Amino acid sequence: MSKLPESLSIGQVAQRSGISHTALRFYEDSGLISAERTVGNQRKYPRGVLRRLAFIRTAQRVGLSLEQIRDALDTLPDGRSPTKSDWSRLSNNWRTELDARIEALQRLRDRLTSCIGCGCLSLRSCALHNSDDQMAAYGPGAARLRPSSEGGID
């Protein structure tokens, strides 16, 4: 069995990770991943970047912003790739936020067929009555569907 290379070209990383070249360059410019440059100015990524990219994609899939992901990765020493215990610690920190998002999605799902949350009275079968535009006091948008911590109502 041949030894795996210590560094990978951008094409190899793109092929292995399923992430486009442009996204890899964007992640690098954003400080999420890093590459060394060869004498010919070609990017060479450490093999561990594949785990780091898997971490980034998984965190994005659960709805985290790139800023939140970068902040989490910045807690790792020397920019190393996250380990299983790192993922456990970091994902535990995100649990409260994810639970709030899940709650908001469930509220949206449960009210979706009878209310669009804005109180506009444009639905004939609206279960809510918003006479005199009382919902305006709760701010713009679908106040009934926002979590109460963000100014919504229950």
N, C-alpha and C positions, 0 to 999 in steps of 0.2 A: 504494500500500500504506500502510495507516495505521500509525502508530507504536504500539508496544506500551506499555502503561502501566508506569510504574516500580514501582508498588506494586499489590498484589492483596488483595482482601478474603478473609476466611476461607473463604467459599463458593467463590471462584475457585480458591484453593489446594487445597481439598478436591476440587473437580472435576478440576483438572489433575493432581493427584498420586495421586488414588484413595485418599486417606487421610481418614478421617472427621473431622468437626469436633471431636469429643471427643478423638481421638488428637492432633490438632494442638494443642489446648489443653494436653493432658498433656505433649507434647513441649516446649511453651513453658514450662510450670511446671517442667519438669525441666532447663531451661537448654540444650536441644538446638537450639532455634530461637528467634527473637525477632521481635517485631512492634512497630510504633509504634502509638500510640493517637491517634485523631482527636479533635477537640473533642467529638464525640458519643460518645466512648469506644469506637469500633469499632476492631477490629484491622486494621492495614494491614501486610502482609508485603512485604518487598523481593522483587523478581522472583527473585533468587538463591536464595531459600528452596526453590525447586523442586529445584535441584541438591543442596542440603543434605539435603532429604527423600529424594531418590534414594539418596544416600550412606548415610543412616540405614537405609533399608529393605534395601539390599544388604548392609550389615554385619550386620543382624539375620538376614538369610536365611542367612548363613554361620555363624550361631550366636553372635555376639558379644552381650554384655549391653549394656544401655543405658548402664551406667557406663563400660564400655570404649569405647563409641562417643563418649560425652561427653568422656572423657579425650583421645581422638584429635582431636575437633573443637576442644577447648580449645588444641591446639597451633597452630591456624591464627591468623594475626594478625587482630585486630579482628573476630573472629567471622565472617570471610568464608566463602563457599562453597568447598568443596575443588576443586582443579584436577586435571587428569590426573596431574601429577607428585605432588601431595599424595596421591592415591589410591594411586599406585605405592609411595610411601614408607610410608604407613600400612599398606597391605595386606601389604607385605613384613615389617613388624614383627609381623604376626599369623600369619605362615606357620608358625612353630614350634608355636604353639597349635593351629592348624587341622590340621597334620600329626598331632599327638597325638590329636586327636578322630577323624580319619580312621582312624588305626591302631586306636583303641578300637572304632569302628564295624565295621571289618573283622573284628576279633577276635570281636565279638558275632555278626556274620553267620556266621562260620565255625563257631562253637560253638552256634549257636542250636538246631539240630535235635537235638543230643545232650546239651546241658547248659544248665541255667538259671543256672549259675555260683555257686549258693549252697551246694551240697553237701548238700542236704536229703534225698537218696536217695528222693524221691517219684516219680521217673521210673523205670519198669521197665527201660528200656534205657539207663540212665545210664552213660556211658563212664568216669565217675570214681567212685571209691569213697571215701567219707568216713567210714570207721569211727571210732567214738569222737569224732565231731564235731571232727576236727582242724582244719577250716576256721575254727572259731571264733577261733583264734589270729590270723587275718588281719583281724579286725574284722567289723562288721556289713555286710550286703548281699552282693552278688555279687562277692566278692573275685577270683574267677578272670577276671572280665570287666573289672575296673578296670585302668588302666595301672599298671605296677609303681611308677612315681613317686608314685602316690596310695595305696600300700599294697597293691596287688593283686599277684598272682603270675602268672608266665608258664607 
